[in-house]
Structures are given as C-alpha cells and as structure tokens.
C-alpha cells in the first residue's frame, strides 16, 4: 500500500489506462499532422462526408488503427519494464 492507501494493483491499472489514453491521443494527433502535411488537407475522419474518397478514408482508418495499436503495445512494454524497475514485479492478474 502507498501513502494514499491505494493498492499496487489499482496503481498499476490507473497508470496503464492513463498512459494508454495519452499515447493513443498523441499518436492520432501526430498522424493527423502528418496527413495534413502530406495531403495539404484534413484527414477523412467521417467517411459519410460529401467528397470523401473511400480509398483515403480506408487509408486513414488503417493508419490510425495500426499506429495506435502499435503505440499501445510499445507503451505497455515500457510501462512493464519501468514498473518492474521502480516498483518490483507487476501485481498478480495484470
């Protein structure tokens, strides 16, 4: 237990969720900036908007899905290594 009486498992879960959300938002923002730099236009975030080309919508969806998925895996590896270094083994069930 910590000073705030928060269990290690709860600490780990909270840190896991916060880092995952932060990395997902950051990755999506970087991908959006990259898209705008390359295509000189906003990414097709809503495929139902008039004028959206389905190939671009598919490419945007695939890029965001792959980018966010990979970044979540990488941050999980970093989180686990950092947790192990500073707090010891991960809590059971995580």
LOBA-408222 format. One record per atom (N, C-alpha, C): residue in one letter; atom name; y, x, z. Coordinates in steps of 0.2 Angstrom, whole numbers, plus 5000, padded with zeros to 4 digits. Atoms other than C-alpha are relative to their C-alpha. Layout:
% residues N
+-----+------+-------+------+------+
| res | atom | north | east |   up |
+-----+------+-------+------+------+
|   A |   CA |     Y |    X |    Z |
...
+-----+------+-------+------+------+
END
This chain:
% residues 94
+-----+------+-------+------+------+
| res | atom | north | east |   up |
+-----+------+-------+------+------+
|   X |    N |  4994 | 5004 | 5000 |
|   X |   CA |  5000 | 5000 | 5000 |
|   X |    C |  5006 | 5004 | 5000 |
|   X |    N |  4993 | 4996 | 5000 |
|   X |   CA |  5018 | 5006 | 4997 |
|   X |    C |  5004 | 4997 | 5005 |
|   X |    N |  4995 | 5002 | 4995 |
|   X |   CA |  5033 | 5004 | 5007 |
|   X |    C |  5002 | 4992 | 5000 |
|   X |    N |  4998 | 5007 | 5001 |
|   X |   CA |  5036 | 4986 | 5000 |
|   X |    C |  4993 | 4996 | 5001 |
|   X |    N |  5006 | 5003 | 4999 |
|   X |   CA |  5018 | 4982 | 5004 |
|   X |    C |  4997 | 4997 | 4993 |
|   X |    N |  5003 | 5002 | 5007 |
|   X |   CA |  5013 | 4980 | 4985 |
|   X |    C |  4994 | 5004 | 4999 |
|   X |    N |  5007 | 4997 | 5001 |
|   X |   CA |  4995 | 4984 | 4981 |
|   X |    C |  5001 | 5005 | 4994 |
|   X |    N |  5001 | 4996 | 5006 |
|   X |   CA |  4991 | 4998 | 4969 |
|   X |    C |  4999 | 4996 | 4994 |
|   X |    N |  5002 | 5003 | 5005 |
|   X |   CA |  4983 | 4986 | 4958 |
|   X |    C |  5006 | 4996 | 4997 |
|   X |    N |  4994 | 5004 | 5002 |
|   X |   CA |  4999 | 4975 | 4957 |
|   X |    C |  5005 | 5005 | 4997 |
|   X |    N |  4995 | 4996 | 5003 |
|   X |   CA |  5010 | 4990 | 4954 |
|   X |    C |  4998 | 5003 | 4993 |
|   X |    N |  5002 | 4998 | 5007 |
|   X |   CA |  4999 | 4996 | 4940 |
|   X |    C |  5001 | 4994 | 4995 |
|   X |    N |  4999 | 5005 | 5005 |
|   X |   CA |  4999 | 4979 | 4932 |
|   X |    C |  5007 | 4999 | 4998 |
|   X |    N |  4993 | 5001 | 5002 |
|   X |   CA |  5018 | 4977 | 4933 |
|   X |    C |  5002 | 5006 | 4996 |
|   X |    N |  4998 | 4994 | 5004 |
|   X |   CA |  5020 | 4995 | 4926 |
|   X |    C |  4998 | 4999 | 4993 |
|   X |    N |  5003 | 5001 | 5007 |
|   X |   CA |  5008 | 4991 | 4912 |
|   X |    C |  5004 | 4995 | 4996 |
|   X |    N |  4996 | 5005 | 5004 |
|   X |   CA |  5017 | 4975 | 4907 |
|   X |    C |  5007 | 5002 | 4998 |
|   X |    N |  4994 | 4998 | 5002 |
|   X |   CA |  5034 | 4982 | 4908 |
|   X |    C |  5001 | 5005 | 4995 |
|   X |    N |  5000 | 4995 | 5005 |
|   X |   CA |  5030 | 4997 | 4898 |
|   X |    C |  4998 | 4997 | 4993 |
|   X |    N |  5002 | 5003 | 5006 |
|   X |   CA |  5021 | 4987 | 4885 |
|   X |    C |  5005 | 4996 | 4997 |
|   X |    N |  4995 | 5004 | 5003 |
|   X |   CA |  5035 | 4975 | 4883 |
|   X |    C |  5006 | 5004 | 4997 |
|   X |    N |  4995 | 4995 | 5002 |
|   X |   CA |  5048 | 4989 | 4882 |
|   X |    C |  4998 | 5004 | 4994 |
|   X |    N |  5002 | 4996 | 5006 |
|   X |   CA |  5038 | 4999 | 4869 |
|   X |    C |  4999 | 4995 | 4994 |
|   X |    N |  5000 | 5005 | 5005 |
|   X |   CA |  5035 | 4983 | 4859 |
|   X |    C |  5006 | 4998 | 4997 |
|   X |    N |  4993 | 5002 | 5002 |
|   X |   CA |  5053 | 4978 | 4858 |
|   X |    C |  5003 | 5006 | 4997 |
|   X |    N |  4997 | 4994 | 5002 |
|   X |   CA |  5058 | 4996 | 4855 |
|   X |    C |  4997 | 5002 | 4993 |
|   X |    N |  5004 | 4999 | 5006 |
|   X |   CA |  5045 | 4998 | 4841 |
|   X |    C |  5003 | 4995 | 4994 |
|   X |    N |  4997 | 5005 | 5005 |
|   X |   CA |  5051 | 4982 | 4832 |
|   X |    C |  5007 | 5002 | 4998 |
|   X |    N |  4993 | 4999 | 5002 |
|   X |   CA |  5069 | 4987 | 4833 |
|   X |    C |  5000 | 5006 | 4996 |
|   X |    N |  5000 | 4994 | 5005 |
|   X |   CA |  5065 | 5004 | 4825 |
|   X |    C |  4998 | 4998 | 4993 |
|   X |    N |  5003 | 5002 | 5006 |
|   X |   CA |  5055 | 4996 | 4812 |
|   X |    C |  5005 | 4996 | 4996 |
|   X |    N |  4995 | 5004 | 5003 |
|   X |   CA |  5069 | 4984 | 4808 |
|   X |    C |  5006 | 5004 | 4997 |
|   X |    N |  4995 | 4995 | 5002 |
|   X |   CA |  5082 | 4998 | 4807 |
|   X |    C |  4997 | 5004 | 4994 |
|   X |    N |  5003 | 4997 | 5006 |
|   X |   CA |  5070 | 5007 | 4795 |
|   X |    C |  5000 | 4996 | 4994 |
|   X |    N |  5000 | 5004 | 5006 |
|   X |   CA |  5068 | 4992 | 4784 |
|   X |    C |  5007 | 4999 | 4997 |
|   X |    N |  4993 | 5001 | 5003 |
|   X |   CA |  5087 | 4989 | 4783 |
|   X |    C |  5002 | 5006 | 4997 |
|   X |    N |  4998 | 4994 | 5003 |
|   X |   CA |  5089 | 5007 | 4779 |
|   X |    C |  4997 | 5001 | 4993 |
|   X |    N |  5004 | 4999 | 5006 |
|   X |   CA |  5076 | 5007 | 4765 |
|   X |    C |  5002 | 4995 | 4995 |
|   X |    N |  4999 | 5006 | 5004 |
|   X |   CA |  5079 | 4990 | 4758 |
|   X |    C |  5007 | 4997 | 4999 |
|   X |    N |  4993 | 5002 | 5000 |
|   X |   CA |  5098 | 4988 | 4762 |
|   X |    C |  5000 | 4992 | 5001 |
|   X |    N |  5000 | 5007 | 4999 |
|   X |   CA |  5094 | 4970 | 4768 |
|   X |    C |  4996 | 4999 | 5007 |
|   X |    N |  5003 | 5002 | 4994 |
|   X |   CA |  5087 | 4962 | 4784 |
|   X |    C |  4992 | 4999 | 4998 |
|   X |    N |  5007 | 5001 | 5002 |
|   X |   CA |  5068 | 4961 | 4785 |
|   X |    C |  4998 | 4992 | 5000 |
|   X |    N |  5001 | 5007 | 5001 |
|   X |   CA |  5060 | 4944 | 4780 |
|   X |    C |  4996 | 4997 | 5007 |
|   X |    N |  5003 | 5002 | 4994 |
|   X |   CA |  5057 | 4938 | 4798 |
|   X |    C |  4997 | 4993 | 5000 |
|   X |    N |  5002 | 5007 | 5001 |
|   X |   CA |  5055 | 4920 | 4793 |
|   X |    C |  4997 | 4999 | 4993 |
|   X |    N |  5002 | 5000 | 5007 |
|   X |   CA |  5044 | 4918 | 4778 |
|   X |    C |  5001 | 4993 | 4997 |
|   X |    N |  4998 | 5006 | 5003 |
|   X |   CA |  5050 | 4900 | 4776 |
|   X |    C |  5007 | 5000 | 4998 |
|   X |    N |  4994 | 5000 | 5003 |
|   X |   CA |  5067 | 4905 | 4772 |
|   X |    C |  5000 | 5000 | 4993 |
|   X |    N |  4999 | 5000 | 5008 |
|   X |   CA |  5073 | 4902 | 4754 |
|   X |    C |  5001 | 5007 | 4998 |
|   X |    N |  4999 | 4993 | 5003 |
|   X |   CA |  5072 | 4918 | 4744 |
|   X |    C |  4996 | 5005 | 5003 |
|   X |    N |  5005 | 4995 | 4998 |
|   X |   CA |  5059 | 4927 | 4754 |
|   X |    C |  4994 | 5001 | 4996 |
|   X |    N |  5005 | 4998 | 5005 |
|   X |   CA |  5047 | 4936 | 4743 |
|   X |    C |  4994 | 5001 | 5005 |
|   X |    N |  5006 | 5000 | 4996 |
|   X |   CA |  5029 | 4934 | 4750 |
|   X |    C |  4998 | 5007 | 5001 |
|   X |    N |  5002 | 4993 | 4999 |
|   X |   CA |  5025 | 4952 | 4747 |
|   X |    C |  5004 | 5004 | 5005 |
|   X |    N |  4996 | 4997 | 4994 |
|   X |   CA |  5039 | 4958 | 4758 |
|   X |    C |  4999 | 4997 | 5006 |
|   X |    N |  5002 | 5003 | 4994 |
|   X |   CA |  5035 | 4945 | 4771 |
|   X |    C |  4993 | 5003 | 5003 |
|   X |    N |  5007 | 4998 | 4998 |
|   X |   CA |  5017 | 4951 | 4771 |
|   X |    C |  5001 | 5008 | 5003 |
|   X |    N |  4999 | 4993 | 4998 |
|   X |   CA |  5023 | 4970 | 4772 |
|   X |    C |  5003 | 5000 | 5006 |
|   X |    N |  4996 | 5000 | 4994 |
|   X |   CA |  5035 | 4966 | 4786 |
|   X |    C |  4995 | 4998 | 5006 |
|   X |    N |  5004 | 5002 | 4995 |
|   X |   CA |  5022 | 4957 | 4796 |
|   X |    C |  4994 | 5005 | 5001 |
|   X |    N |  5005 | 4994 | 4999 |
|   X |   CA |  5009 | 4971 | 4793 |
|   X |    C |  5003 | 5006 | 5004 |
|   X |    N |  4997 | 4995 | 4997 |
|   X |   CA |  5021 | 4984 | 4798 |
|   X |    C |  5001 | 4999 | 5007 |
|   X |    N |  4999 | 5001 | 4993 |
|   X |   CA |  5026 | 4976 | 4814 |
|   X |    C |  4994 | 5000 | 5004 |
|   X |    N |  5006 | 5000 | 4996 |
|   X |   CA |  5009 | 4972 | 4819 |
|   X |    C |  4996 | 5006 | 5001 |
|   X |    N |  5003 | 4994 | 5000 |
|   X |   CA |  5002 | 4989 | 4815 |
|   X |    C |  5004 | 5005 | 5005 |
|   X |    N |  4996 | 4996 | 4996 |
|   X |   CA |  5017 | 4998 | 4823 |
|   X |    C |  5000 | 4998 | 5007 |
|   X |    N |  5001 | 5002 | 4993 |
|   X |   CA |  5017 | 4988 | 4839 |
|   X |    C |  4993 | 5001 | 5003 |
|   X |    N |  5007 | 4998 | 4997 |
|   X |   CA |  4998 | 4989 | 4841 |
|   X |    C |  4999 | 5007 | 5001 |
|   X |    N |  5001 | 4993 | 4999 |
|   X |   CA |  4998 | 5007 | 4839 |
|   X |    C |  5004 | 5003 | 5006 |
|   X |    N |  4996 | 4998 | 4994 |
|   X |   CA |  5013 | 5010 | 4851 |
|   X |    C |  4997 | 4998 | 5006 |
|   X |    N |  5003 | 5003 | 4994 |
|   X |   CA |  5004 | 4999 | 4864 |
|   X |    C |  4994 | 5004 | 5002 |
|   X |    N |  5005 | 4995 | 4998 |
|   X |   CA |  4989 | 5010 | 4863 |
|   X |    C |  5002 | 5006 | 5003 |
|   X |    N |  4997 | 4993 | 4998 |
|   X |   CA |  4999 | 5026 | 4864 |
|   X |    C |  5003 | 4999 | 5007 |
|   X |    N |  4997 | 5000 | 4993 |
|   X |   CA |  5009 | 5020 | 4879 |
|   X |    C |  4995 | 4999 | 5006 |
|   X |    N |  5006 | 5001 | 4995 |
|   X |   CA |  4993 | 5014 | 4888 |
|   X |    C |  4997 | 5007 | 5002 |
|   X |    N |  5003 | 4993 | 4999 |
|   X |   CA |  4986 | 5032 | 4886 |
|   X |    C |  5005 | 5004 | 5004 |
|   X |    N |  4995 | 4997 | 4996 |
|   X |   CA |  5002 | 5039 | 4893 |
|   X |    C |  5001 | 4998 | 5007 |
|   X |    N |  5000 | 5003 | 4993 |
|   X |   CA |  5003 | 5027 | 4907 |
|   X |    C |  4994 | 5002 | 5004 |
|   X |    N |  5006 | 4999 | 4996 |
|   X |   CA |  4985 | 5030 | 4912 |
|   X |    C |  5000 | 5008 | 5002 |
|   X |    N |  5000 | 4993 | 4998 |
|   X |   CA |  4987 | 5049 | 4912 |
|   X |    C |  5006 | 5001 | 5005 |
|   X |    N |  4994 | 4999 | 4995 |
|   X |   CA |  5004 | 5048 | 4922 |
|   X |    C |  4998 | 4997 | 5006 |
|   X |    N |  5003 | 5003 | 4994 |
|   X |   CA |  4996 | 5036 | 4934 |
|   X |    C |  4995 | 5004 | 5004 |
|   X |    N |  5006 | 4996 | 4997 |
|   X |   CA |  4981 | 5047 | 4937 |
|   X |    C |  5004 | 5007 | 5003 |
|   X |    N |  4997 | 4994 | 4998 |
|   X |   CA |  4993 | 5062 | 4939 |
|   X |    C |  5004 | 4999 | 5007 |
|   X |    N |  4996 | 5002 | 4995 |
|   X |   CA |  5005 | 5054 | 4951 |
|   X |    C |  4997 | 4996 | 5006 |
|   X |    N |  5003 | 5004 | 4995 |
|   X |   CA |  4995 | 5041 | 4960 |
|   X |    C |  4993 | 5000 | 5001 |
|   X |    N |  5007 | 5000 | 4999 |
|   X |   CA |  4977 | 5045 | 4958 |
|   X |    C |  4997 | 4996 | 4995 |
|   X |    N |  5004 | 5005 | 5004 |
|   X |   CA |  4963 | 5035 | 4950 |
|   X |    C |  5003 | 4993 | 4999 |
|   X |    N |  4997 | 5006 | 5001 |
|   X |   CA |  4968 | 5019 | 4942 |
|   X |    C |  4996 | 4995 | 5005 |
|   X |    N |  5003 | 5005 | 4996 |
|   X |   CA |  4965 | 5003 | 4953 |
|   X |    C |  4993 | 4997 | 4997 |
|   X |    N |  5007 | 5003 | 5003 |
|   X |   CA |  4947 | 4995 | 4951 |
|   X |    C |  5002 | 4994 | 4996 |
|   X |    N |  4999 | 5006 | 5004 |
|   X |   CA |  4947 | 4982 | 4937 |
|   X |    C |  5005 | 5001 | 4995 |
|   X |    N |  4995 | 4999 | 5004 |
|   X |   CA |  4960 | 4990 | 4927 |
|   X |    C |  4998 | 5005 | 4994 |
+-----+------+-------+------+------+
END
